[in-house]
Amino acid sequence: MEVCQHLKEITSLKVADKLVCEECVKEGGNWVHLRTCQTCGVTLCCDSSPMKHMTAHYHATHHPVVTSAEPGERWLWCYADEAFAEY
């Protein structure tokens, strides 16, 4: 399987400082899983969460790649190319 250019450009991973979705905290909401943007480092909730903040972040910023912030999960997702890679 071919890896997209956005995923190939990731040379070091940004990791979550805190395991919370700051947007959900501000809104008093809940999250299911967390994702960390590999462009700016923000950590937000996934699409299984009610507010889907990371997808909204992608649409607002066009930052293409996220990684799971969940302990033990080692993968990347590219929104732009809908590509997945484990590391």
PEPEWO-V962705 format. One record per residue. RES is the residue in one letter. PHI is phi in whole degrees, -180 to 180 (* if undefined). NEAR is the number of other C-alpha atoms within 10 Angstrom. D_FIRST is the distance of its C-alpha to the first C-alpha in Angstrom with 1 decimal. Layout:
BEGIN
RES/PHI/NEAR/D_FIRST, RES/PHI/NEAR/D_FIRST
END
This chain:
BEGIN
M/*/6/0.0, E/-78/6/3.8, V/-91/12/6.5, C/-70/15/9.6, Q/-63/11/12.8, H/-60/16/14.6, L/-70/19/12.6, K/-63/9/12.9, E/-76/9/16.6, I/-78/13/17.3, T/-110/7/19.3, S/-146/7/21.5, L/-95/14/21.5, K/-87/18/24.4, V/-118/17/25.8, A/-67/20/28.2, D/-75/11/31.9, K/-133/10/33.0, L/-92/17/31.3, V/-142/18/32.7, C/-91/24/31.8, E/-59/16/34.6, E/-69/18/34.6, C/-64/18/35.2, V/-60/11/37.9, K/-61/8/39.6, E/-92/9/39.6, G/74/8/40.5, G/-96/13/37.4, N/-123/15/35.1, W/-129/20/31.4, V/-100/12/29.0, H/-134/18/26.2, L/-118/25/25.8, R/-129/28/23.2, T/-116/27/23.7, C/-68/25/23.1, Q/-88/22/21.5, T/-93/15/23.7, C/-113/11/27.1, G/88/16/26.9, V/-68/19/28.4, T/-114/28/27.7, L/-138/30/28.0, C/-79/29/27.5, C/-86/21/24.5, D/-73/17/24.4, S/-81/11/26.0, S/-86/17/28.9, P/-56/13/31.7, M/-96/18/31.6, K/48/19/27.8, H/-64/22/28.7, M/-69/24/25.3, T/-65/20/24.2, A/-62/15/27.6, H/-61/17/27.1, Y/-60/17/24.0, H/-64/13/25.9, A/-79/9/28.9, T/-113/11/27.3, H/64/13/23.9, H/-76/19/22.6, P/-80/20/18.9, V/-114/24/17.5, V/-126/29/19.0, T/-125/25/18.8, S/-68/22/20.5, A/-96/24/24.1, E/-77/13/24.6, P/-55/8/25.7, G/87/7/23.3, E/-92/11/20.2, R/-132/12/17.6, W/-151/13/14.9, L/-124/22/14.4, W/-132/21/14.2, C/-106/21/14.3, Y/-64/17/16.8, A/-61/14/16.7, D/-108/14/13.1, E/48/10/12.9, A/-117/17/9.8, F/-122/17/9.9, A/-148/16/9.5, E/-95/9/11.8, Y/-135/6/14.1
END
